[in-house]
Amino acid sequence: LEKIADELKYLFHYVSENKVKLNEETIKFYEKIINMFELFQSMHFNFSEKDAKLLVSQRKEVILTSEKLFNNLGKKEVRVLGNLVNASQLIYNMMGCSMSLRL
């Protein structure tokens, strides 16, 4: 959980220091990542198969959305999107670790 939070913290520092103006689509994308993070947090402490399936579904949506967004953003915003995609990958990868602890 700390690694994911750190990834988001570094992203906030970059946006703040570089005065990156995020468009509405990027903000909505960020909200999807936060939803994934909150779901993973909940699953970490109280695992459910239903939530695991939802997280997998959210990841697929994130990948499809990011592919569309990458082509329409400026250089600084692409970096932000890249960091958000990295955070989603961390969440997804750590879900596997969390699940293996439960088996």
N, C-alpha and C positions, 0 to 999 in steps of 0.2 A: 504494500500500500504506500509505503514511504517513497519508493522509486517512482511510482506514478505521480504522486503529489509533487515530487521534485521536478519531474518533466513539465508539469503544468506551471510550477513556480518559475522555472527558467523561461518559459514562454511568456509569462506575465512581465518578467523583467525586460525581455527583448521588446515586447510591444510598447512598454512604458518608455524605455530608454530611446527607442527609435521613433516614437510618436507615430506608430503604425495605425492608420485608420482602417478599421475592419468593416467590410460591407455586410449587409444583412445576411447573406448566404453563409458567410464565414462565421458569423455570430451564431446562427442556427446550428452549424456544424459543431461549433464549440459546445453548445448545449447538449448535442447528442453524445459527445464524449463525456461530459459531466454525468449524464444519465447512465452511461455505461459504467463509469467509475462508482457511482452510488450503488448501482445494482451489484457490481463486483464486491464492494465493501459489505453489503448486506449478505451476499452469498458466502463471503469469507467466514462470517460468524454464524450463519444459519443457512447451510447449503440446501438448495432444492433443485431438483432436476428441471422443473418448470422454468426457474430463473436462469439456469445454465442454457437452456434452449433459447430463451429470450436474448441472452447475451450473444450467442452465436448469430442469431438473426440480426441483432443490432450491428454487429461487426460487419456482416455482409452489406448492410445498408450503408455503413460508413465507407467501405471500400468503393461501392458504386458511386456514391455522392462525391467522394474525393476525386475520382477519375474525371468527373464532369467539371468540378471546380478548378482543378489544376490548370486547365486550358484558358480560364477566363480571369485570372488574377494577376496582379502586379507582383514584382519580384519579392518585396517584403512580405506581402500577404501569402505568397506561395510558401515562404519559410514557415510562417505561422501554421499554415495548413499541414505542412510536413511534420511539424512538432506534434500537432494534434493526432495525425495518423500514427506517429510513433507511440503516443500515449495509448491509443486504442490497441495497438499491437502488444504493448506491455500488459494491458488489461487481459487481452485474450490469452496470451502466453501464460500469464500467472494463473489464469483460471484452471489450466491443465494441472499446474502444480498443486493448487488448492484442492482440486478434485482427487488427485492421487493420494493426498493425505487422508481423505475420507474413505478410501476403499480398503 
